[in-house]
Amino acid sequence: MAEPDAVVVETTGSEGAEAVAAEASPKPVDPDFEPEIIVFACHYCAYAAADLAGSMRLQYPSNIRMIKLPCTGKLEVIHLLRAIEAGADGVYAAGCLEGECHYLKGNLWARQRIGQVKRLLAEVGLEPERVEMYNMSSAQGAEFARVATEFTDRIKQLGPNPLRRHGVSPHAAAREAAGDVAMPEEAPAGASAPAPDAASATTEKGPAE
């Protein structure tokens, strides 16, 4: 009885190993694919970190399109979904370090909403890895560049968003969805730009309770 079992185990093990290897092998990356990535960035920390990265001449992908928020706590599920629906290949929120949010818990609310969107994407058959949450301080220009590069590499592995449509701007759609929650655009991310105007930020409302 032991001998047939041994044969079965050996055969199944070999086939199983091949199946696991096939699943584990990464998708081929299209060298011509340049993903469009939307970043919802906290004015006080992540956006300032992006300015610092530009001032330090740090290199990171130019396909990052930023939308500045007074706090990532202003970010709603619908803002993220509209960006994906419009064809953004990836979307992430970049907020203050946990425990250091200027609005106390705004970045924690953003993380919860990112989790909701991940679950919704999985339910409709899209990769939940297309959305993410990162935390950084205003002094972490190098961290901003690292995250932008790391996330872009992730999206290149996933490939284009199947919802992408010709002639539709994910960045414009995301800004429209955010409405007056989004702060005015400044210099492109990665450029050596002046720090965001702190005075203008004081006129913004805090995150919704």
N, C-alpha and C positions, 0 to 999 in steps of 0.2 A: 504493500500500500504506500510505503514511503517513497518508492522510486517514481511512480507516476506523478505524485505531488511535487517531487523535486523537478521533474521535467516541466510541469505547468508553471511553477514558480520562476524557473529560469527563462522560459519563453515570455511570460507576462512581464517579468522584470526588464527584459531587453526592449520589448515594445513600449513599455511605460517610460523607460529612459529616453527612447527616441522621441516620444510624444512630449516629454518635459523639455527636452533639448529644443524641439521645434517651437514650443511656446515661449521658451526663454530667449530665443534668438531675436535680437532687435530688428525692427523694420528697417529696410534699406532707406537711407536718407537721400532725398532728392537734393543734389548740390545747388540747384537753381531755386529752391523753395526758400523765400524770405518771409517768415511769418509776420503778420501784423498783430502787435501785442499792445493792449490797452492797460495802462497803469493808473489806478486811482490812488493818488499820493496825498498823504497828510501834509498840510501847509507847514506845520511847525518842525517836523522831523524828516520824513522821507523826501519831500520836495526840496528842503534845504540840503539834504544829503546829496541829491542829484546836482544841485548847484555847486556843491563842494567838489563833487566828482569832476564836473566840467572845469572848475578852476584848477584842479590838480592835473588836468589833461589825461585823466584816466580813460582808457578805451573800453567801450561797451557797445553792444549792437545799436545801430541807428534806427532800427524798426520799432523801437519803444516809443509809443505815443502817450503822453501824460495828461491826466486831468487832475487839477489841483482841487482838493477839498479842504475846508477849514478843519475837518477831523474825519477820520475814516468811519466814525460813528454815524456820519451822514449818509454813508453808502447803504443803499437798499438792495434787496434781492433783485428787484426789477431792473435796476441799473446794470447789474452784471448780466442778467439774462438778455437784455436788449443788445448789449455789446456782442454777445455770442450769437444771438439771432441775426444780427446784421453782418456776421461773418468774421468777427475777430477770431484769430486762431488761438489766442490765449489772453486771459485777463487776470491781473492780480492786484491786490490791495497792498499798499505799503504804509504802515502806520508807525506810531511811536513804540518804543519798547514797552512791554507789558509792565504795568505799575507806574508808568511815567506819562500816561496820556494827559494832555492839558484839559481834557473834559472828563477826567477820571476813569471812565469805563468805555469810552468810545471805541477803542481798538478791540476790546473784548466783544462788544456787540458786532463789530465788523467780522471778527473771526467766526462767530456763530452764524452769521449770514453767509459767509463763504462756505461753511459746512452744509448749510441748507441747499445752496446752489450745486455743490458737488453731488448731493443725493439726487437732486432733480435731474441733473445731466445724466447720471447713471441710469435713472429710470427711463429716459427717452433714448438711450443707446449712444450717448456721447461720452467721451472720456472725461471723468471728473478731474483728471490731472490738468485739464485746460484752465482751471481756476485755482488760485492759491492766495495765501495770506503771508506776508512777511513783516517783520518788525525791525526797526533800526532807529538810531538816534541821528540828530542833525549833524553830528561830527563824524559819521561813518560813511564818508564818500566812497571809500574802497568797498564797503559792504554793499552799497547801492549798485556799484558796477559789477560786483560778483553776482548778486542776485539777478540782475538784468541778463547777464551772460548765461547763468545757470538755467534760468527759466526759458530763455530763447532756445538753448540746446535741447531742453525737454520737449518744447513744442515742435522743433524740427524732427525729432524722433516720432512724434505723434502724426505729423503730416498736416495738410491743410484742413481747415474746418469744412466739413461737407455742406454746411449751410451758406458758405460764401457765395455771393451773387455779384455778377459783373455790374460795375457802376454804383455800388453801394459802399459808403464809407463807414466802417465800424466806429471810427473815432467820432465822426459827426453824429452818428446815431446814439453813441454813449453820452456825448455831451448834451444832446437834446433830451435824452431820458433823464439825465441828472438835473436839467433845468437850472434854476437859480441856486441850487446847492453847489454847483461847480463854480469855482472862482475864476476870474479872468485869466486868459492865457498869457504867458510871457514868452521868453526866449525858448527855443526847442531844448528838450532834455539833452544833456551832454555838452551844450554850448557853455562857454564861460559867461555866465549871466550874473547880474547883481542879485543879491539875496532878496527874497520876496518882501514886499512892503508890509512891515508889521502893522502899520497904522490901518491899512485897508482891511486887515484880518479882524481887527477889533469890531468892525461894523457887521461882521457875519454873525448869524445866529449859531448857538451851540448845537450839538447833536440832538436829534429828537429823542425824547424820553420814551 
